[in-house]
């Protein structure tokens, strides 16, 4: 992709009292999760790759680990909302969606509202319909969604109240990325676009980049085949690492093997403190983070690894607050 696109032109609280907005890296206050249930029975030896699983999940262990993660969040002061408690019209869909537990892929919550994905069929078709209903019932408005039927767009990252990051992965359709950039620049100052290899290991933006603090991030730099910076008036090619350094953010690179273990896909509790799989990082990277004063709250996955997702995938962050 080239960098030319044609025609580019604070945390909120709803009336119901639900605060929302995760643009800035403040303390995590609330999340939405979906505890998986009987829909996992759909995944078997003959179709687990169709459902994008790495293997058939051991259901009781999978659910138990997911609930243990929820308990970890709550023990650190995070309010946990359960998806099913806020869905009435589309409950039948939930039972047909074994990937719905990966809520982070379906929406990102800005201070202006939710940026809703258009999930790729057939494995993840209509997940955004269920999530949209839950967000509406929680009182969180929809800032951006896709109404077209011939494409898909699975996720972006909020880097600040001014900047959105989107990666062109195998889970995105190029015209939908164009539409997204054009639309979202009416709400944000800039969009950082990265073209990455079309491979499962890079299927979502957080598999290659994630911020730990506003001045520190982990990234797998070999995946950035081309990076562009878009504003309302222009688009230009940039060096991603150099651009981040200009913004005052240091990048600690992760290795190929770490990237494959979801090294970049973690959940910040607050600036400098992250929830992360204890299997994701090498000792060298852990040492670099320790030198930076980063605290890792570890979580050991076993059954959850069958789904191929990280803690971040299971966590739709609703609200962050600056201390």
C-alpha positions as CSV (number, residue, x, y, z in Angstrom):
1,X,0.0,0.0,0.0
2,X,1.2,3.5,-0.7
3,X,0.5,6.4,1.7
4,X,-2.0,8.3,-0.5
5,X,-5.6,8.2,0.5
6,X,-8.2,10.3,-1.4
7,X,-10.6,12.7,0.3
8,X,-9.1,12.5,3.8
9,X,-10.7,15.2,5.4
10,X,-11.6,13.2,28.1
11,X,-13.2,10.3,29.3
12,X,-17.0,10.6,29.3
13,X,-19.8,9.5,31.6
14,X,-23.2,8.5,30.4
15,X,-26.5,9.4,31.9
16,X,-26.6,6.0,33.5
17,X,-23.4,6.8,35.3
18,X,-21.1,4.4,33.4
19,X,-17.8,6.0,32.8
20,X,-15.9,5.2,29.6
21,X,-12.8,6.1,27.6
22,X,-9.4,4.5,27.3
23,X,-7.5,7.0,25.2
24,X,-5.0,7.8,27.9
25,X,-3.0,5.2,29.8
26,X,-4.5,5.8,33.3
27,X,-5.6,3.3,35.9
28,X,-7.9,0.6,34.5
29,X,-11.2,1.0,36.2
30,X,-13.6,-1.3,34.3
31,X,-13.7,-4.0,31.7
32,X,-16.3,-6.1,29.8
33,X,-15.6,-9.8,29.6
34,X,-17.5,-12.9,28.2
35,X,-17.1,-16.0,30.3
36,X,-17.2,-18.8,27.7
37,X,-19.9,-21.4,28.0
38,X,-21.6,-24.1,26.0
39,X,-20.5,-22.5,22.7
40,X,-17.1,-24.1,23.3
41,X,-18.8,-27.4,22.5
42,X,-18.9,-26.3,18.9
43,X,-15.1,-26.7,18.7
44,X,-13.9,-30.2,18.0
45,X,-11.1,-32.1,16.3
46,X,-12.5,-31.8,12.9
47,X,-13.1,-28.0,12.9
48,X,-10.9,-26.3,15.5
49,X,-8.9,-24.5,12.8
50,X,-12.1,-23.3,11.2
51,X,-12.9,-21.6,14.6
52,X,-9.3,-20.2,14.7
53,X,-8.4,-22.3,17.7
54,X,-4.9,-23.8,18.1
55,X,-6.5,-27.0,19.5
56,X,-9.7,-28.3,21.0
57,X,-10.2,-26.5,24.4
58,X,-10.6,-28.5,27.6
59,X,-13.7,-26.7,28.5
60,X,-13.8,-26.9,32.3
61,X,-10.2,-25.8,32.5
62,X,-10.7,-23.0,29.9
63,X,-13.7,-21.6,31.9
64,X,-11.9,-22.0,35.2
65,X,-8.8,-20.1,34.0
66,X,-11.0,-17.3,32.5
67,X,-12.7,-16.9,35.9
68,X,-9.4,-16.9,37.6
69,X,-8.3,-14.0,35.4
70,X,-11.5,-12.1,36.3
71,X,-10.7,-12.6,40.0
72,X,-7.2,-11.2,39.3
73,X,-8.7,-8.1,37.8
74,X,-11.1,-7.6,40.6
75,X,-8.4,-8.1,43.2
76,X,-6.6,-5.2,41.6
77,X,-9.6,-2.9,41.9
78,X,-11.0,-3.4,38.3
79,X,-14.8,-3.6,37.9
80,X,-15.7,-6.5,35.7
81,X,-18.9,-6.5,33.7
82,X,-20.2,-9.7,32.2
83,X,-21.4,-9.5,28.6
84,X,-24.4,-11.8,29.0
85,X,-25.8,-9.6,31.7
86,X,-26.2,-6.8,29.2
87,X,-27.6,-8.7,26.2
88,X,-31.3,-9.5,25.7
89,X,-32.1,-9.4,22.0
90,X,-29.1,-11.5,20.8
91,X,-28.6,-14.1,23.5
92,X,-29.2,-16.8,20.9
93,X,-26.1,-15.6,18.9
94,X,-23.9,-16.0,22.0
95,X,-24.3,-19.7,22.0
96,X,-23.1,-19.9,18.4
97,X,-19.9,-17.9,18.9
98,X,-16.9,-19.7,20.5
99,X,-14.7,-16.7,19.7
100,X,-16.9,-14.1,21.4
101,X,-14.7,-14.4,24.5
102,X,-12.0,-12.5,22.6
103,X,-13.9,-9.2,23.1
104,X,-10.9,-6.9,22.6
105,X,-11.0,-7.7,18.9
106,X,-14.6,-6.4,18.5
107,X,-14.3,-2.9,19.9
108,X,-12.1,-0.2,21.3
109,X,-13.6,2.4,23.7
110,X,-12.5,6.0,23.3
111,X,-13.7,9.0,25.3
112,X,-16.1,9.8,22.4
113,X,-17.5,6.3,22.2
114,X,-16.9,2.8,20.9
115,X,-15.0,2.1,17.7
116,X,-16.7,-1.1,16.6
117,X,-15.2,-3.7,14.4
118,X,-16.7,-5.7,11.5
119,X,-15.7,-9.2,12.3
120,X,-14.5,-11.6,9.5
121,X,-16.9,-14.4,8.6
122,X,-17.5,-17.3,8.9
123,X,-15.8,-18.0,12.2
124,X,-16.5,-14.6,13.8
125,X,-19.5,-13.3,11.9
126,X,-21.9,-10.9,13.7
127,X,-19.9,-10.8,17.0
128,X,-20.0,-7.0,16.8
129,X,-23.8,-7.2,16.8
130,X,-23.8,-8.8,20.3
131,X,-21.1,-6.4,21.6
132,X,-22.9,-3.4,20.2
133,X,-26.1,-4.3,22.1
134,X,-24.1,-4.8,25.4
135,X,-22.3,-1.4,24.9
136,X,-25.6,0.3,24.2
137,X,-27.2,-1.2,27.3
138,X,-24.2,-0.1,29.3
139,X,-24.7,3.4,28.0
140,X,-21.7,3.6,25.8
141,X,-22.4,5.2,22.4
142,X,-21.0,4.0,19.1
143,X,-18.5,6.4,17.6
144,X,-17.7,4.4,14.4
145,X,-19.0,1.2,12.9
146,X,-19.1,-0.4,9.4
147,X,-22.4,-0.8,7.7
148,X,-21.0,-2.4,4.5
149,X,-21.3,-6.1,3.9
150,X,-18.3,-6.8,1.7
151,X,-15.3,-6.5,4.0
152,X,-14.0,-6.8,7.5
153,X,-12.0,-4.8,10.0
154,X,-10.9,-6.4,13.3
155,X,-9.5,-3.9,15.6
156,X,-7.3,-0.9,16.1
157,X,-5.3,0.6,19.1
158,X,-5.7,3.9,20.8
159,X,-2.2,5.5,21.4
160,X,-3.5,8.7,22.8
161,X,-6.6,11.0,22.7
162,X,-5.1,12.2,19.4
163,X,-3.7,9.1,17.7
164,X,-5.1,5.8,16.5
165,X,-3.0,2.9,15.3
166,X,-4.3,0.4,12.7
167,X,-2.5,-2.6,11.2
168,X,-3.4,-4.0,7.8
169,X,-3.6,-7.7,8.8
170,X,-5.2,-10.8,7.3
171,X,-8.3,-9.9,9.4
172,X,-8.8,-6.5,7.7
173,X,-10.0,-5.6,4.2
174,X,-8.2,-2.7,2.5
175,X,-11.3,-0.7,1.5
176,X,-12.5,-0.9,5.1
177,X,-9.2,0.5,6.3
178,X,-9.6,3.4,3.8
179,X,-13.1,4.0,5.1
180,X,-12.0,3.9,8.7
181,X,-9.1,6.3,8.2
182,X,-11.2,8.8,6.4
183,X,-14.0,8.6,9.0
184,X,-11.9,8.5,12.2
185,X,-9.8,11.6,11.2
186,X,-12.9,13.7,11.9
187,X,-12.5,12.6,15.6
188,X,-8.7,12.1,16.0
189,X,-5.8,14.2,14.7
190,X,-3.8,11.3,13.2
191,X,-3.8,7.7,12.2
192,X,-0.7,5.5,12.1
193,X,-1.1,2.8,9.5
194,X,1.2,-0.3,9.3
195,X,1.2,-2.9,6.6
196,X,2.1,-6.3,8.1
197,X,2.5,-9.8,6.7
198,X,-0.8,-11.6,6.1
199,X,-0.2,-14.4,8.6
200,X,-2.2,-15.7,11.6
201,X,0.6,-14.7,14.0
202,X,0.0,-11.0,13.1
203,X,-3.8,-11.2,12.9
204,X,-4.5,-8.2,15.2
205,X,-2.6,-5.0,15.9
206,X,-1.6,-5.9,19.5
207,X,0.4,-8.9,18.2
208,X,3.1,-6.5,17.1
209,X,2.8,-3.4,19.3
210,X,1.6,-2.4,22.7
211,X,2.3,0.5,25.1
212,X,3.4,-0.1,28.7
213,X,3.7,3.6,29.5
214,X,3.2,6.7,27.5
215,X,7.0,6.7,27.0
216,X,7.6,2.9,26.7
217,X,6.3,0.1,24.5
218,X,7.0,-3.4,23.3
219,X,7.1,-4.1,19.5
220,X,8.0,-6.7,17.0
221,X,9.6,-4.4,14.4
222,X,10.2,-6.9,11.6
223,X,6.5,-7.1,11.0
224,X,6.3,-3.4,10.1
225,X,6.6,-3.7,6.3
226,X,5.4,-0.2,5.6
227,X,4.2,2.5,8.0
228,X,2.3,5.7,7.1
229,X,1.1,8.7,9.1
230,X,-2.2,10.2,8.1
231,X,-3.7,13.5,9.0
232,X,-6.8,15.2,7.7
233,X,-4.7,16.9,5.0
234,X,-1.9,14.4,4.1
235,X,-0.4,11.0,4.2
236,X,3.3,10.2,4.3
237,X,5.6,7.2,4.8
238,X,7.4,7.1,8.1
239,X,9.7,4.9,10.0
240,X,7.7,3.5,12.9
241,X,10.4,3.3,15.5
242,X,11.6,6.8,14.5
243,X,8.1,8.2,14.7
244,X,7.6,6.8,18.2
245,X,10.9,8.2,19.3
246,X,9.8,11.6,18.1
247,X,6.7,11.2,20.2
248,X,8.9,10.5,23.2
249,X,8.2,6.7,23.3
250,X,11.0,4.2,23.6
251,X,10.5,0.8,22.0
252,X,11.9,-2.4,23.5
253,X,12.0,-4.9,20.7
254,X,10.8,-8.5,21.2
255,X,12.3,-11.5,19.5
256,X,10.6,-13.7,16.9
257,X,9.9,-16.4,19.5
258,X,8.5,-13.9,22.0
259,X,6.2,-12.5,19.4
260,X,4.9,-16.0,18.7
261,X,4.2,-16.3,22.4
262,X,2.1,-13.0,22.4
263,X,4.8,-10.9,24.0
264,X,3.2,-7.6,22.8
265,X,-0.4,-8.6,23.8
266,X,-0.8,-7.7,27.5
267,X,-3.2,-5.6,29.6
268,X,-1.8,-2.5,31.4
269,X,-3.4,-2.1,34.9
270,X,-1.9,1.4,34.9
271,X,1.1,3.1,33.4
272,X,4.1,0.8,34.1
273,X,2.2,-2.1,35.5
274,X,0.9,-4.9,33.2
275,X,-1.0,-8.2,33.4
276,X,0.8,-10.7,31.2
277,X,1.2,-14.4,30.5
278,X,4.2,-15.7,32.5
279,X,5.2,-17.6,29.3
280,X,5.4,-14.6,27.0
281,X,8.7,-12.9,27.6
282,X,12.4,-14.0,27.6
283,X,14.5,-13.3,30.7
284,X,16.4,-10.6,28.7
285,X,13.2,-8.7,28.0
286,X,12.1,-9.1,31.6
287,X,15.4,-7.7,32.8
288,X,15.0,-4.6,30.5
289,X,11.5,-4.0,31.8
290,X,12.7,-4.4,35.4
291,X,15.4,-1.8,34.7
292,X,12.6,0.5,33.5
293,X,10.7,-0.1,36.7
294,X,7.9,-2.0,35.0
295,X,5.9,-4.3,37.2
296,X,4.5,-7.5,35.6
297,X,1.5,-9.2,37.3
298,X,1.9,-12.7,36.0
299,X,-0.8,-15.1,34.9
300,X,-0.1,-18.7,34.0
301,X,-2.1,-20.0,31.0
302,X,-2.7,-23.6,30.2
303,X,-6.2,-24.3,29.0
304,X,-6.6,-20.8,27.6
305,X,-3.8,-21.3,25.2
306,X,-6.1,-23.5,23.1
307,X,-7.8,-20.4,21.9
308,X,-4.6,-18.8,20.7
309,X,-5.4,-15.5,22.4
310,X,-3.9,-13.4,25.1
311,X,-5.3,-11.8,28.3
312,X,-5.7,-8.7,26.2
313,X,-7.9,-10.6,23.7
314,X,-10.2,-11.6,26.5
315,X,-10.5,-8.0,27.9
316,X,-12.5,-5.2,26.5
317,X,-11.3,-2.2,28.4
318,X,-14.1,0.2,29.1
319,X,-12.6,3.0,31.3
320,X,-9.2,4.3,32.4
321,X,-8.6,7.2,34.8
322,X,-5.6,9.3,35.3
323,X,-4.5,9.4,38.9
